[in-house]
Amino acid sequence: MSESPEYEVVVVGGGPAGLTAALYTTRLGHDTAVINRGGGRAAMMKDTHNVIGITEDVSGNELLQTAIEQIKSYGADYHRDFVTDAERLDDGRFRLEAGDVTAVTERVVLATGFSDERPDPPLPRTGSGLHYCLHCDAYMFVDESVYVMGHGEATAHVAMIMLNFTDEVDILLRGDEPTWSDETDEQVRAHPIDIVDADVSGVENGDDGWLEALEFEDGTRREYRGGFAMYGSDYNTDLARQLGVDLNDDGTVAVDDHGNTSVDGVYAVGDVIPGHNQIPVAMGQGAKAGIDIHYGLRTFPMSMAEIEARGGIDGEDTPAVSDALREQARAHEGGVPSGGDEASADD
């Protein structure tokens, strides 16, 4: 452990939710670090969908790298590392241990996300025929032949939803028995959906790398433009468990409307909490958590009792932003020139 820095805020995870939380806490004057192991669902995206102002030719990696450079430009520290251990100290702060950094912090933001459970091969290429996000990618399959792979409740419901976009929808059980309810079975079979029992035996891709067809063990071949795998999620909650944070029955972290968990000082945002797994939603969660953290950490306004205990406030007590962040803010190109004026969307 070569470093032992101290922060007001440490964000664990470098997806859209965590980076937005770090953006807010840094710009609001709190010494912040992000510790990010890399990867994640957003990093897998070949194209960015449903993010206003971001065109679809921007990959997930490009989006995240721009965000990392943004938070660093405001003065946040960024560590590419994997946090393995978390504990609360006797003074109420938290210690987070990673491979090359041990950070002590007043607030922790868990933005650790989840991993989609992948079916066994053979499979189409992720992003070029194999998809996991209905709300991101359904638009791509208007009037195209689509599969939904899986055997649970979500599989049946996603297949029925896809009929809003195309009249060619198959459910691929891949040799598994359906585990959806009898009510759902009656409902899905009343829709114009083919349910294919045989497992996939081969994948055919076009010259552009996109899926063209799937081959099945019964010797049949079906053409598809793409489809969705619905096998559940594996939530990354090891650190939450170490810190004693309450989890929901589905494995997500339980939070209030601003990301507060059951442990004071620990927040959770993004795909590790309940809700729609969408970049704009994650950004909103990160922003709300960042603002809530600011309310709890900011020095001013002080109560009269605090002022009297300090013996008053004078000019040397302000501003309350650390010297490092003050210097970064003065130098930042987004700062207001001397004598300038800046409008805020929300004070």
N, C-alpha and C positions, 0 to 999 in steps of 0.2 A: 504494500500500500504506500505509494509514493506521495500522495497528497492527502491532506485533511482539511479542506476548506469548510468554512461556515457560511451558511446562507439563511435568508429569511424564508425562501421557497425553493424546494427541489421538486421538479416534475420528472416522474419516471415514465418514459415512453415518448417517442418522437413522431407520433401521428398528428393529424390535424387538430384533435382536441387538446393534446398536451402542448403542442407548439403554440396554439392560440392562448392557452392559459399562461404560458411563459411570456408571450408577447404582452399581455395585459399587465401581469405583475411587474415586469421589467419597466414598462412605460409608466406605470403608476409608482415607480420609485423604490421597488423592493429588490434586493440582491437575489438573483434567481439563477438556478442552473437547471439544465435538462440533461438527464442521463438516459441515453437511448441505445438499445442493443441493435437497432437496425431491423430491416425487414418490415413486416406488418402488412395489413390488407391494402392500405393506400399505396404502398410502395410497389405492389404487384400490378397496379393499373397501367394498362397500355395507353388508355385515353381517360381524360377526366370528364365526367358527366355531371350535370346538375349543380355545377358551382358557377353562379352568375359572375360574369366578368372573366372567367377562365375558359378559354376555347378548348375544344376537344383534341387539338393536336398537342396539348400539354400532357405528358405522362405523369403518373403518380410520383415517380422519383424526382422529376423536374419540379413539381409542385412543392414537394417536401424540402428539396434542397434550397429553393428560393426562400421558404419559410425559415429554415435554419439560418441562412445568411441574414434574414431580417432580424431575428431575435438577437443574434450576435452583434449586429450593428447598433442595437439599443443598449448593449452592455451585458446581456445574459451570457453565462458560460455554457458551453456545450461539450459534453463528454460522450464519446462513442464507447459505451461499456454496458455491462449487464449487471444489474443489481440483484444480488443473491440473498442478502439478509437485511432485515429491517427491525429496529427495536425502538421503544420509547425509553428515553433517559430519565433519570431522577428529577432533572430540572424541567421536565415537560417537553423538551425538544426531542428530535428523532435522529438516530444514526442510521445511515444507509451505506451498506458496504457493497462495492463492486470490485472488479478485478484490479483496477489501477487507481481507484479513488474511493475514499471514505468521506462522506459528506454529513455534516451535522446541520440540521435545519429546524426552523420553527413550524413550517407547514410542509406537508407532503401532498402532492397531487399524483394519484395513480391513474395513468393513462395507458395501461398495459394491454388493453384490447383482448381479442380472442383469435383463435385459428379455426377456420372452417374444417370440419371433418371431411376428408377426401375419400371417395370410393376407391376401390381397388382398380388398378389398370386392367385392360387397356382403356385409355381415356383420351378425349380430344385435348388440345393444348389450351391451357388456361388463358382466357382472354380472346381466344380464336376458335371458339366453339364450346368451351366449358366456362360457365359463369356461376356466380354465387349471389348476386345482388339483383333481385327482381326490379326494384325501383330505379336502379341505375341503367339496366340493360334491356328492359322489355321493349323500349322504343326501337331498339335495333332489329327487332324481329317481327315488325308489322308485315303481314302477308308472307311470312316465311314459315317453313316447317320447323317445329321446335319439339324438343324432348324435355321432360322433367324426370330426373333420376332420383330414386329413393323409394321408400315404402311407408313413411309415416304420415301423420296428419298434414304437416307442412307440404309434403309432396302433392297430395291430392288438392289442397287449396291453391297452391301456386299453379298447378295445371289448369284449374278452373279459371283462375284469374287471367292466365295467358290467352284464353278465348276472347278476351277484350281486344287483343292485338292481332290474332291470326286464327284461322279455322283449321289449322293443322297442328294438333297437339297430341303427343304420346306420353304416357307414363311408362318408364322403364324400371321394372321391378328387379331386374338382373338376378333372377332366381330366388329372390326373397319373397316370403309371404307378406301381404299387406298388414301393417300394424295399426292402420287407422281404424276408427270406430265403425260399428255397423251403420250408424246414421250417416257418417261420411261416405262409407262404401256405397250406400244407396244413392246418395247425392251425386258422387263423382261419376257413377255409372249411368246416371240419367243425363249427363252432359256428353256432347259428341267428342269423346276422348278415347283413343285406343290405349289399352293397357297391355303392355308387352311383358310376358313372363320370362322369356329366355334371356340369358346373360349375354353381354357384349363380348364378341370374340375378336373384333378388329376395328380399326379406325382408318378412314380414308380422308386425306386432306388434299386440297387443291394446291396449285402452284404458289398461291399467295399465303399458304399456311393455314387457311381457314378450313374448318370441317366441311366435308361434302356429304359423307354418309357413314353409318355405323353398320358393322356386320354382326350377326348374332349366331349363337351356337346351334340354333335350329336350321341354319343355312340361309336364312333370309337376310335381306339388305334393305335398309331404310335410309332415305336421304334426309339430312337435316342441315339447316344453316347453323344451328347451335342449340344450347339448352342450359338447364340449371341443375346443379347437384344439391340435394337437400338431405344431408346426413347429420345435421346438428352442428353445434359449436363447442369448442373447448376454451373456456374462459381462463385467462391468465391471472389467477387470484392468489398465487403463493404468497406474495408480499402482504396482501390484504389479510390473509389468514394469520400470518406472523404478527401483524399489528392488532389482531383481535377484532377486525371489522366484520360487521354482520353481513351475511350473504342472503340473497333471495333463494327460493326453492329451485329456480332454474339455473342457479350458479352465478348469476350476476351480482355485483356489489349493490347493496341497498343504499340509496342516497335520497336527500331531499331535493328541492327544486334548484338549489344552487351548488349541488355536488357534495354537500357535507355528508360524511359517513357517520356511523354510530360512534366513532372514535374522534374526540375533539382534536382538531388540527389536521385531520386526514380527509382529503377530498378524493373523489373518483369521477372521471369524465370519459366520454367516448364509448367505444364498443364494449367495454367491460361493465357498463351499467345498462339498465333496461332502456328500450326505445329504439327508434329507427336507426339503423347503422348506415348513416349518410354523412358525407363530409360537411355539408352546411349545418346539420344538426350537431355534429361533433364540435364544430367551431363555436356554435352558440353555447354549448355546454362549457367549453373551455373559457369563453368570455365571461359567462356568469360566475364561474368558480373564481376566475381571476379578480373580478370586482369584489366578490364576497371576501376573498382573502385580504384585499386592500382595506376593506372596512374594518377588519379585525386587527390589522397590523399597523395602520397609519398612526402617526404620532399625534397629529392635530385633526380636529379640535380636542383640547384637553378639558377635562372636567375641572371645576373650581377646586375640588379636593386635591386633584393631582397638581394643579398649579400652586396651591398653598403648600403642599408637601415639598415641592421643588424650590420654594422660596421665590416664585415668580418666573416669568419667561422674559428673556431679553433677546436682542438680535443675534447673539452668538448661538442661540438654541435653534435657529432656523437658517436655511431650510433643513428638513429632517432627512432628506435623501442622502445616501452615502456619497463620499467624495468621488469614488470611482464612477458612479452613475451620473453625478452632476457633471463631471468632466466629459463623459460620453455624450450626455444630452446637449451640452454646449457645442460640441463638435459635430453633432449629427446633422446631416444635410436636411432632415425633416424638421429641424428646429426653426423657431420663429426668428427672423432677423431682428436686430436691435431696433426698437421702436415699432415693430410690426404688430400684427394682430392676428389671432387664430380663432376660428369658429369651431365649436365643439358640437357634435351631434347629440351628446348626452352628458350633461354635467351632473 
